[in-house]
Amino acid sequence: MPSPPGLIGRVTAPEVVSRIWRTEAARLVAGLTRMTKDLGLAEDLAQDALVAALEQWPESGVPDNPGAWLMAVSKRRAIDHFRRSERFRSVAPYLAAEAVVPDLDAAVDHIEDDVLRLMFMSCHPVLTKESRVALTLRLVGGLSTREIARAYLSTETTVAQRISRAKRTIAEAGVAFEVPSGPERPERLASVLEVVYLIFNEGYAATSGDDWVRPALSDEALRLGRLLASLAPREPEVHGLLALMQLQASRSAARIGPSGEAVLLRDQDRGRWDRKLIAAGLESLRRAGSGPYGLQAAIAACHAVAPSVEETDWVRIASLYTELAVVTGSPVVELNRAVAVAQAYGPAAGLEIVDGLREHRALRDYHLLPSVRGELLTTLGRADEARAEYARAAELATNEQERALLRRRAAT
């Protein structure tokens, strides 16, 4: 098959193709889904185009517009597919007129809307939380099954099955390729934001494994957040989530020690915080509302602008956590409020809140509950009790770096 004109450079490494694919995958799959009305087929066609790129670009060079090249190849494969089926007449008008157009903007109208539709589809509430994460990383993030499995410490087989079931569930449920309107929109948008939030959190503070952070995941969540903010600029919570991620990510370099060990907030070198990300986060925060992500971003902003732990506005943080607890009803938020209250009004006040949470079912095996209690007991001079709490927290922790940190605190 001849390549479209306008080729530049020479490609010798699959990593180059992979980098381009990461950028173009969502737009490609989204546009093909709109045209074929079949998510599974759209991904298959996109994968065929990726294989063609891996085969041809090392010899011919990277096209001036890689996305247009991939779209043109995908459409030709789609036409070949539908010519062998009874559906050709229904989809031909969407494919034939654009089959050889090498300009992506001309080839796919309203591509931004297509990507937004794809995000709503991959994060549909009909799917389990794990399936939404995997499918979003696959379709919108452009990650391979192997990359997703490595990020979440799972097997390729498990991830592949999860993605396959998700696509089958979407097909069986008749999930429409659309951005919902009316009362359904907030619920669906909340699902999209939750998935991006989960991806970021797993990268920012890994729940298990040997590494304290997984930068690739938090970077991917930031990319998705920026994309979502550009696609839905009038949604305050989208900007709230983006602000939260930017402000939290600004501390990333200071959160890891020379040997990969976890560094707590009080011990971080604030000179290593990324000021550009902080500025971007504060700008996003101005467009955020007072929803859960906006409130969390406001809390992160208090930390970001403070010159030290002691000079942080803990009274405001405690107040924001009170608002957040009302909105979410989350016991984890209440635990975080206890930390802020302890800083603002003394460790005894914080410990009273923590003790009220000890019998909460959701926190029974949550390692941060005894960790926070140990810290407050230490401040109050109750060393033996604190040591026992740190030891219990270390037993419950599943991340090796965090477990080592808690053991060190128990020992000292």
C-alpha positions in Angstrom: 0.0 0.0 0.0 1.6 3.4 -1.0 2.2 5.8 1.8 0.6 9.3 1.8 2.9 12.1 0.7 4.8 14.4 2.9 7.2 12.1 4.8 9.9 13.5 7.0 12.9 12.0 8.9 13.7 8.4 9.5 12.4 6.2 12.2 14.4 3.3 13.6 13.0 2.6 17.0 9.5 1.4 18.0 9.6 3.9 20.9 9.2 6.7 18.4 6.0 5.1 17.0 4.8 4.4 20.5 5.2 8.0 21.5 3.2 9.2 18.5 0.6 6.5 19.1 0.2 7.7 22.7 -0.7 11.1 21.4 -3.0 10.0 18.5 -4.7 6.9 19.8 -7.7 8.6 21.5 -8.6 10.7 18.5 -8.1 7.8 16.1 -10.3 5.4 18.1 -12.9 8.1 18.9 -13.2 9.1 15.2 -13.5 5.5 14.1 -16.1 4.7 16.7 -18.2 7.6 15.5 -18.0 6.3 11.9 -18.3 2.6 12.4 -20.7 2.7 15.5 -18.6 -0.2 16.9 -16.0 0.4 19.7 -14.4 -3.0 19.4 -14.0 -2.7 15.6 -12.7 0.8 16.0 -9.9 -0.3 18.3 -9.1 -3.3 16.0 -8.8 -0.9 13.0 -6.6 1.5 15.0 -4.4 -1.4 16.0 -4.1 -2.4 12.4 -2.9 1.1 11.5 -0.4 0.9 14.4 1.0 -2.3 13.0 1.2 -0.7 9.5 3.1 2.3 11.0 5.6 -0.1 12.8 6.2 -1.9 9.5 6.4 1.1 7.1 7.7 4.1 9.0 11.2 2.7 9.6 11.6 2.6 5.9 9.6 5.6 4.7 10.0 8.0 7.6 7.4 9.7 9.9 4.6 11.4 8.0 4.2 15.2 8.4 0.8 14.5 10.0 1.0 11.1 11.7 -2.6 11.2 12.9 -3.9 11.7 9.4 -1.7 8.9 8.1 -3.1 6.5 10.8 -6.7 7.6 10.1 -6.3 7.1 6.4 -5.0 3.6 6.8 -7.7 2.8 9.3 -10.4 3.9 7.0 -9.1 1.8 4.1 -9.1 -1.2 6.4 -12.7 -0.3 7.5 -13.9 -0.1 3.9 -12.3 -3.5 3.2 -14.0 -4.9 6.3 -17.5 -3.5 5.5 -17.3 -4.5 1.9 -17.4 -8.1 3.2 -20.5 -7.4 5.3 -24.1 -6.2 4.8 -23.4 -3.0 6.7 -21.3 -1.5 4.0 -24.1 0.7 2.6 -24.9 2.2 6.0 -21.3 3.2 6.8 -19.9 3.8 3.4 -20.9 7.5 3.3 -18.9 8.1 6.5 -15.8 6.3 5.2 -15.5 6.6 1.4 -15.5 10.4 1.1 -12.6 10.7 3.5 -10.7 7.5 2.7 -7.6 9.0 1.3 -7.6 12.5 2.9 -4.2 13.1 4.5 -5.3 16.0 6.6 -6.6 14.9 10.0 -8.6 18.1 10.6 -10.4 17.6 7.3 -10.8 13.9 7.7 -12.5 14.0 11.1 -15.0 16.7 12.0 -15.5 17.7 15.6 -12.6 15.4 16.8 -12.6 17.0 20.2 -16.2 16.0 20.7 -15.4 12.5 19.6 -12.7 12.2 22.3 -15.0 13.5 24.9 -17.6 10.9 23.9 -15.0 8.2 24.1 -14.1 9.2 27.6 -17.8 9.1 28.7 -18.1 5.7 27.0 -15.0 4.2 28.7 -16.0 5.6 32.1 -19.7 4.5 31.9 -21.2 3.6 35.3 -22.3 0.2 33.9 -18.7 -0.9 34.2 -16.8 -1.8 37.4 -14.3 0.8 38.7 -11.4 -1.5 37.7 -12.8 -1.9 34.2 -13.2 1.8 33.8 -9.6 2.5 34.7 -8.2 -0.2 32.4 -10.5 0.8 29.5 -9.7 4.5 29.9 -6.0 3.9 29.9 -6.3 1.7 26.9 -8.6 3.8 24.7 -8.0 7.4 25.8 -4.5 7.0 27.3 -3.2 4.9 24.5 -1.4 2.5 26.9 -0.7 -1.1 25.9 -2.1 -4.0 27.9 1.4 -4.7 29.2 1.9 -1.1 30.4 -1.5 -1.1 32.3 -0.6 -4.5 33.8 2.8 -3.2 34.9 1.3 0.0 36.4 -1.3 -1.9 38.5 0.9 -4.9 39.4 -1.4 -7.2 37.5 -0.9 -9.7 34.7 -1.4 -9.0 31.0 -4.0 -11.8 30.9 -6.1 -10.3 33.7 -6.0 -6.8 32.2 -6.8 -8.1 28.7 -9.8 -10.0 30.1 -10.9 -6.9 32.0 -10.8 -4.7 28.9 -12.5 -7.4 26.8 -15.3 -7.8 29.3 -15.7 -4.0 29.5 -16.1 -3.7 25.7 -18.6 -6.6 25.7 -20.6 -5.0 28.5 -20.7 -1.7 26.7 -22.0 -3.4 23.5 -24.6 -5.5 25.4 -25.8 -2.5 27.4 -26.1 -0.5 24.2 -24.0 2.4 25.6 -24.3 5.3 23.2 -21.3 7.1 21.8 -22.3 10.4 23.1 -21.9 13.1 25.7 -25.0 12.8 27.9 -27.2 15.7 28.5 -29.8 16.6 31.2 -29.8 15.0 34.6 -27.6 12.1 33.4 -24.6 14.3 32.6 -23.4 15.1 36.2 -23.4 11.4 37.1 -21.5 10.4 34.0 -19.0 13.2 34.3 -18.4 12.2 37.9 -17.5 8.7 36.7 -15.0 10.2 34.2 -13.4 12.4 36.9 -13.3 9.6 39.4 -11.3 7.4 36.9 -8.8 10.1 36.2 -8.5 10.8 40.0 -7.9 7.1 40.7 -5.2 6.9 38.0 -3.5 10.0 39.5 -3.6 8.8 43.1 -2.1 5.4 42.2 0.8 7.3 40.5 1.2 9.8 43.3 1.1 7.3 46.2 1.2 3.7 45.0 -1.0 1.4 47.1 1.3 -1.5 46.8 4.6 -2.7 45.4 8.2 -1.5 46.0 8.0 2.0 44.7 6.5 4.9 46.6 5.4 6.7 43.4 4.7 5.7 39.8 5.3 8.9 37.8 4.1 7.5 34.5 0.6 7.1 35.9 0.4 10.5 37.5 1.7 12.1 34.3 -0.9 10.2 32.3 -3.7 11.4 34.6 -2.4 15.0 34.3 -2.5 14.6 30.5 -6.1 13.3 30.6 -7.0 16.1 33.0 -5.7 18.8 30.7 -7.4 17.1 27.8 -10.7 17.0 29.7 -10.4 20.7 30.7 -9.9 21.6 27.1 -12.9 19.6 26.0 -15.2 20.6 28.8 -14.1 24.1 29.8 -17.3 25.1 31.5 -17.3 22.3 34.0 -16.0 23.6 37.4 -15.2 20.2 38.8 -13.0 19.4 35.8 -10.9 22.4 36.6 -11.0 21.5 40.3 -9.6 18.0 39.6 -6.9 19.5 37.2 -5.9 22.0 39.9 -5.7 19.3 42.5 -3.5 17.1 40.4 -1.2 20.0 39.3 -0.8 21.2 42.9 -0.1 17.7 44.2 2.2 16.8 41.4 4.2 20.0 42.1 5.7 18.2 45.1 6.7 15.0 43.4 10.4 15.6 43.2 10.6 16.4 46.9 8.6 13.3 48.0 11.3 10.8 47.2 14.7 10.4 48.9 18.0 9.4 47.3 17.2 5.7 47.7 13.6 5.9 46.7 12.4 6.2 50.2 9.2 8.2 51.1 9.7 11.8 52.4 6.9 13.2 54.4 5.6 16.8 53.9 7.3 18.2 57.0 10.7 16.9 55.8 10.4 18.0 52.1 12.7 20.6 50.6 10.2 23.1 49.4 12.8 24.6 47.1 12.3 21.5 44.9 8.6 22.0 44.5 7.7 22.8 40.9 6.7 26.5 40.8 5.3 26.3 37.3 2.9 23.5 38.2 1.9 25.4 41.3 1.1 28.5 39.2 -0.8 26.4 36.8 -2.7 24.7 39.6 -3.6 28.1 41.2 -4.9 29.3 37.8 -7.0 26.1 37.4 -8.3 26.6 40.9 -9.7 30.0 40.0 -12.0 28.2 37.5 -13.0 25.5 39.9 -16.2 25.4 42.0 -16.8 24.2 45.6 -17.3 20.5 44.8 -15.2 17.7 46.2 -12.3 18.3 43.8 -12.4 22.0 44.1 -12.3 21.8 47.9 -9.4 19.3 47.8 -7.6 21.6 45.4 -8.1 24.6 47.8 -6.5 22.5 50.6 -3.6 21.6 48.3 -3.2 25.3 47.5 -2.8 26.1 51.2 0.2 23.8 51.3 1.6 25.0 48.0 1.8 28.6 49.0 3.1 28.0 52.6 6.8 28.6 53.2 6.8 25.8 55.9 4.6 23.4 57.8 4.5 25.8 60.8 3.5 28.8 58.6 0.7 26.8 56.8 -2.9 28.1 57.3 -4.1 25.1 59.2 -7.2 26.8 60.5 -8.3 27.3 56.9 -7.4 23.7 56.0 -9.4 22.4 58.9 -12.4 24.5 57.8 -12.1 23.2 54.2 -11.9 19.6 55.4 -15.1 20.2 57.4 -16.8 21.4 54.2 -15.4 18.4 52.3 -16.6 16.0 55.0 -20.1 17.3 54.7 -20.0 17.0 50.9 -18.5 13.5 50.8 -19.4 11.8 54.0 -16.1 10.1 53.8 -14.3 8.8 57.0 -11.0 9.2 55.3 -11.7 12.9 54.9 -12.6 13.0 58.6 -9.2 11.4 59.3 -7.5 14.1 57.3 -9.5 16.7 59.1 -8.1 15.3 62.4 -4.6 16.0 61.2 -5.4 19.6 60.3 -7.3 20.1 63.6 -4.3 18.8 65.5 -2.1 21.3 63.7 -4.5 24.2 64.2 -5.8 23.5 67.7 -3.4 21.0 69.3 -2.8 17.2 69.2 -5.4 16.4 71.8 -8.2 17.9 69.7 -7.0 15.9 66.7 -6.7 12.7 68.8 -10.3 13.0 69.9 -11.5 13.0 66.3 -9.2 10.0 65.5 -10.5 8.0 68.5 -14.0 8.6 67.3 -13.1 6.9 64.0 -11.4 3.7 65.5 -14.5 1.6 65.3 -15.6 2.8 61.8 -15.9 -0.3 59.6 -14.4 1.3 56.6 -11.2 2.3 58.5 -10.7 -1.0 60.4 -7.8 -2.1 58.2 -6.8 1.3 56.9 -3.1 1.7 57.8 -3.3 5.5 57.9 -5.6 5.5 60.9 -3.0 4.0 63.3 -0.3 6.0 61.6 -2.0 9.3 62.3 -2.9 8.1 65.8 0.8 7.2 66.4 1.9 10.7 65.2 -0.5 12.4 67.6 0.4 10.2 70.5 4.1 10.9 69.8 3.4 14.7 70.0 1.6 14.1 73.3 4.6 12.3 74.7 2.8 8.9 74.9 5.7 7.0 73.3 4.8 3.4 74.1 1.3 3.8 72.7 2.7 5.5 69.6 5.1 2.7 69.0 2.3 0.1 69.0 0.3 2.2 66.6 3.2 2.6 64.2 3.8 -1.1 64.3 0.2 -1.9 63.5 0.2 0.6 60.7 3.3 -1.0 59.2 1.6 -4.4 59.3 -1.4 -3.0 57.4 0.6 -1.1 54.8 1.0 -2.8 51.4 3.5 -0.4 49.9 7.1 -1.4 50.8 8.5 2.2 51.0 5.6 3.2 53.3 6.0 0.1 55.4 9.7 0.8 55.9 8.9 4.4 56.9 6.4 3.3 59.5 8.8 0.8 60.9 11.5 3.5 61.2 9.1 5.7 63.1 8.1 2.8 65.4 11.8 2.2 66.1 12.6 5.9 66.8 
